[in-house]
Amino acid sequence: MSNVRRNRMRVAMWYNNRDVRVEEIPIPQIGPGEILMRVEACGICGSDVMEWYRLDRAPLVLGHEIGGQIVAVGEGVERYKEGDRISAAHHVPCNTCHYCRYGHHTACQTLRETNFDPGGLAEYLRLPAINVDYGVFLLPDHVSYEEATFIEPLACILRGQMVARMQPGLSVLVIGSGLSGLLHIQLASTLGAARVIATDVNDYRLEAAKKFGAEATIKAEEDVPARLRELNEGRPADLVIVCTGATSAIIQALKSVDRGGTVLFFAPTDAGVTVPLSINELFWRNDITLTTSYAGSPADYQAALEIIQMGTIPVREMITHRLSLAETGQGFQLVANAGDCLKAIIEPQR
């Protein structure tokens, strides 16, 4: 641990979205098979600002979209060494259970129980041995730490479109043009969508959607299903991807999918939200599929890294804010308010 000069570190401790404090805690001690990582960049994810999901566990050190450098390795670690530039998965599957064997890695109980110590919004973090085994990714020299923070969100996007059976020639409607929506737009375009149309309530994000590949945009307050038909040769969309938890967006999605099409509910709602479904209208004769997607597998992470490495998706252009650890509270406000912020990156070493 020659590069670590002290035994305490700064972290951004989250109490709620309006109360994020820079505090000092001990630097984690690593054991056999583990890695200590110096965090150079960490993105704030939309899921980080879901207070209903986290308040009962506060205070927390959040952050799971990371890029950094190894500063120490535990006994038995042979694939990685001090000085390696890496990203890592905070949740990793066991690869042996029923769910993993049938391709449902993100339903694995181990994946739901694994995590960083303490979190990416810290100067250092400990990668447990199972994360080292299944969830560490070496960064090519030309992939920056801030670009590495997109590996995790892009892995989730990849898995979502795989689950939704995205394929060339489909028309795609993306509801919600935040960071996840923009990545979905980019990936669907890359995979050969016939056209991608995007919605949002925010004009800034609608402009971003056009910049990053949407053929057309629709203001969410409009009659989205009707406007969609005007833009899509009289038809609804083959694939509708819902990147917001708003109930109105869910209703729009159900009215915007064509026969034989798929609705991917990518974003969660607030706790307890339900919507009525017409079994006959959606399923009996129209053969519509409703599906969801959660997280990404190690294979999805590797594929995301390769896409970023090739420059296929210009993730760096999506970064709108670069902040220090002391400014993390500002970052949470930017992401929670969903205004002119697409991606906020925290640099803990500043």
N, C-alpha and C positions, 0 to 999 in steps of 0.2 A: 504494500500500500504506500509506495514511496512517493506517489504524486499527491497524496492527501496529507496536508500539513497540520490539520487540527482534528479534533474529535467531535466537533459540533458543526451543524450546517443550518442554513436558512431554508425555510419552506414557506409556501403560501398556504396558510391554514384556513380552510373554508368553513365558516359557520352558517352562512346563507349567502345568497347572491349579492347582498348589499353589505356583507361583513366578511371580508377576506383579509387576514392579518399576516404580516411577515413575522414568523416566530423562529426560534432556534430550538432544534432537537438534536439528540446524538446522531452521528453518522451511523447507519446500520453496520453491524459487524457481519461479515460473510463467513459461511461455513463450507464444508466440502461440497464441491460441485457447483458452487454459487459464484456470482460475478458482482462486483461493485462498479457501477456506471456513473460517470459524471454527465449530468444532463446539460446539453448545450442548447436544445430547443424543445419546446413542448407546446402543442396546440391545445386550445380550449375547444372542446367538442360541444355540440348542441346538447348532448346528453348530460354534460357536466352541470348545466344550468337548470336541470329538471329537479326543482326543490322537493316536489312530492316524493321523488324516488330516493332522496338522500338525507332529508332533514333528520330523520330518526336515528341516523348514524353519525351526525355531526358532533364535534368538529372532525374534518377529514382533510387529508392532502390528496387532492384529485389530480387528474392528468394521466392520459394513457397514450397520447400520440407523441412519440418521442424520437429524438436523435441525440446521440452522444458518444462518449468514448469510454472504453474500459480502463479503469485505473487499478484494479486488482482482481485476481482470479483465485478461487479457492482450490484446495487440494483435489486433484483428479480432473480438473478442467483441461482438456487437451486441444480442443478445436479452436479455442480463442485465447488471446494473450493481451497483456497490458498494451495499450496504445491502439487497439483495433477500434475502428469507427463502426458503430452498430445502430440498428433500431431493434426493437423487441416488442413481442406481444405480451400484453398484461394478462390475458386469459388464454390458456392452452388446454387442449383436450388430452385425454389419456391415450387415445388411439387404439384402445383394446376393448372398450365396452360395446354393448349392443348398438348404441347410437352411432358411435364412431365406425363400427364395422359396416353399417348400412349408409354411410355418407352423411350422417346428421351430426357432424362434429360439434356444432355450436349448441346442440341439445345435451351434450355430455355434462354430467354432474361435475366432473373434475374441472372442466372449463369454467363453470360457474363459481368454483371455489378458489381458483388460483388468482393471483394478483401481484403487483409490484409492492415493494416495501420502501418508502411509504406511498409514493405516487410520483408522477412526472413533474409536478410543480414544486420541485425541490432541487437543491444543488447536486445531490447524489441520490441514487436508489440502489437497492439490493434486488438482484434477480435470483429468485429461488431456483434450486437445481432443476425442477421440472421445466421451468421457463427457459433455462439455459439449454436443456436437451431439445426442446421442441419449438422454441419461440425467439431465437436470436438470429438476426439477419445482418450479415456483413455489408457495409455500404461501399459501393464503388467510389473511387476517388472523386469522380465528377458529380456525385450526388451529394448535395449539401445537407447539413443537419436539418435545416428548415424544410427542405423537400422531403426528408425522411419522415417528418411528422404527418405526411399525407399517406404513408403506407397503410396505417390502420384504417382510416376512413375509406380509402380506395379499395382495400380488401373487403370491407363490408358491402361496398357498391357492387363489386364483382360477384360476390356470393348472391346478392339480391337479384341481379339480372340473370344469373345462372338458374336460380330457383324459379324465376318468372319465365324462363325459356325464351329469353331474348334471342332473336336471330335476324339475319339480313332481310330487308324488305318490309319489316313491320313499321306501322305508324305508332309513334310513342307520344303520350301526353305525360309531362312531369308537372305535378301539382306541388308548388312550393319551390322557389329558386334560391334557397340558401346554399350553403356549401355542399350539402349532400345532393340537393337538386342539380347543382351545376356539375358535379361529378357524374351524376346519372346522365345528364345531357351529353357530356363529353364522351362517356363510355358508349352510350347507345349510338351516337354518331359514328364513333370508331368501329363499332360492330356492324355498321351497314344499315342503320335504320332508314327507311324510305323518307321519313321526315320526323323531326322532333319539335313539339310545340310545348311551351312552358307557361305556367301561370304564377302569379304572386300578387300580394296586396301592395307591394312596395315598388315604385318606379325604378329606383336604383337597382334593385335585384332583377327586374325585368330587362333592363339594359345589359346587366351582366349576363343574363341568360342568352341574349342575342350574341354578345361578344364570344361566349363559349360554346356556340353551336346550335342554338335553337333557331329553327327556320322562321318561327313566328311566336309571338307572345300574346297572352290574354290576361287582362286585369281580372283578378279573382272576383271582383264585385259584379262582373258581367254575367250574362247567361253563358256559362262556360260550355255546356254541351252543345248549345246552338251555334256558338261561335266556332267551336271545334269542327263541326260539320262543314261550315263555310270554308275553313282552311284545309280540310282533309278530304276534298272531293266528295262531299256529301255523306261521309261515313264517320262514326265514332272512331276511337283509337283502338288499335289491336292490343296495346299494352299501356296501362295507366299506372304510373308510379307515384305514390302519395308520400311526399316528404314533409308533411306537416300533420300535426295531431288535431287540427281544428275539425270539429264535427261537420261544419259546412263543406270542408274540402272532401271529407269522406263521402258525403252525399253527392257532391259533384262527380267524384270518381265513379260511383256506382251508376250514374246516369251518362257517363262518357265512354264506357267500354263497349266495343262492338261484340256481336255474336262470335263465339269461339275465342274471345279475348281473355286477358288476364288483368287483374288488379293486384298490384304489389303494395301492401301496406308497409312501407319502409320505416316510417316514424311512429313512435308510440303516441297514444293520446294521454291526457291527464288520467289519473286513477279513477276507475269506476265508470268511465264513459261507455255507453252502449248505443247502438243504432239499429233501427228495424231493418230487416231484410225480407224481400219478397222472394220466397223460394221458387215460385213458378216463373216470375219474370227474369230472375237471374240465372237459375239453374236448369229448370225442367226442360225448356225448349231451346234456350240460348247458349247452353254449354259454356258458361262463364266460370272462370277459375278465380277464386279469391285466395291469396296466399300472403305470407309474411316472411320476413328474414331478420335474423339476429346475428350480429357479430361476423367474424370471419375465421376460417381455419388457417393453420400454418401454410397450406398450399395456396390459399387466397393471398396471404401476405407476400409470399414469394412471387406470385404472379403480379401483384401490385407493384412490388419493387422493380420488377423487370419492365413494366410499363413506364414507370417514372424514369428509370435508367435510360430507356430509349427516347424519352422526350415526347412520347405519343400524346400525353395529356400535360399541358403546360401548368403544372400545379403552382409553380412559384408566382405566376401572374394572378393567382387567386388570393394571395396574402395581401391584406389591406392594413394590418396593424402589427408592428413588432414592438414588444413591450418588455421592460425589465421585470424581475420578480417582484419588486416593490410596487409595480403598476398592475399586478394581477387583478386586483379588485376592479380597476378600470376595464380590464379585459373582460371580466365576467359581466359587467354592465353592458358593454358593447355587444356581446354575444346574446345576452338575455333580451336586450331591446330590439335586436334584429333590424337595425337601421341601415347605415352605410358600412357595415362590417361584414365582410365575407369570411375572412379567416384571421383570427388573432393568434399570434405566436408569442409565447413567453420565452425569454432567454435568461435562464436562472443564473448564469455566471456574470451577468451585468450588474 
